[in-house]
Amino acid sequence: MASTDKRKQSLYFPEAMLEEIQNEAARLDRSLSWIVQRCVKIGLSEIKKLPSVNDIGDDTPS
C-alpha cells in the first residue's frame, strides 16, 4: 500500500466561502479537509484551463 503525505497546511478562506464549505461538510457528514480535497480534485481540470501569467502577452513591441 502506498503511503500518503500527511503534511499540514493552513488555508485561509473568506468567511462566506468557509461557511459554504462548513455547510457542505455537515450535509455530507465529512471533514472540511475532505470537502476541500474533493473540490480541488473536481475543479483542477477547470483551473488548468486558465492562462498562466506567462501566457498573457505583454504590450512591449518586439
N, C-alpha and C positions, 0 to 999 in steps of 0.2 A: 504494500500500500504506500503510495506517495505521501510524504509529509507535507503539511500545509504551512504556509508562512503565517505566523501569529503576531507579527509586529503590530504595535498600536499606532494609531494616527488620529490626531484631533482634527475634526472638521467643524467649521462654523457656518451655520445656515441662517438666513433671515428668519425672523420669528414666524412669519406666515408659512414659510416653507417647512420649517420644523414642525409646526402644528399639523400640517398635512401629512408629513411622514409619521408623526406620532399617531394620528387618527388611523392611517392605513395599518400601522403596526398593531394597533389594538383590534382593528377589524379582522385582520388575518391571524391574530394571536402569534405574532412573530416579533423578533427584536428589531430595534432601529437599524442595527448593523445589517441584518438580513435584508431589510427593505432597501437600504441604500445600495447594497451589493447587487440586488436584483435590478434596481433602476439603472445602474451602470451597465450591467450585462445586457439589458434590453435596449438601452439607448446608445450604447457605444457605436453602433453602426451609423446612426444618425450624426453623432458627434464627429466621426471620422470624415463625414461629407463636408464639414465646414472648412473653409480655406484657412491655411496657416498664415501667420504674419509674413512668412517668406513668399507666399503665393500672391500676395497683394502687390500689384505693380506700383512703383514709385513714380513721382512726377518729374524726376530728373531726366533731362534729354540725354539720349545716348550719344 
